[in-house]
């Protein structure tokens, strides 16, 4: 499915709100409980989403200034930040999330049309226009809102996002789009992302994102 820059920005804002609402309902004990991602507590996941906003903010700064600014200094630094975040208190994590999300939104809103076209490099080493940043962020906040395990489901995510997500994962996994299992877009997207789903007889896929 084709997606526009306006779509990605809209999904980013919707996903940020959805994720923030789920976090707002957690107490310190809730942050320490397991998320739906193996080996990660909800605190680890919130730290990851907050750190991702900071990292994508580096790409926005790169697009704004033209000065090369990698998302992360190193893979080790990225992993250490998530692990450290998992030990933070709930109030500190929530404040980091709110601050990083607000800073990313402010940075994106300040970019000019020409700056959106400037090429940046993702943490995976892909060279993309800065206009891809909102889509990268939309995937993070919407999929991980489900991964928090507080009741948000893939069926709660925007339909257009689910179709765009499925197309994105199909391309990255090298799958045949015409041979996907039949089912609701939410279940197909969950299956493609390696998350729990209700599709019958669908082959097991490894985790994605």
Beta strands, then each sheet from edge to edge (+ up, - down):
strand 1: 119-121
strand 2: 127-129
sheet 1: 1+ 2-
end
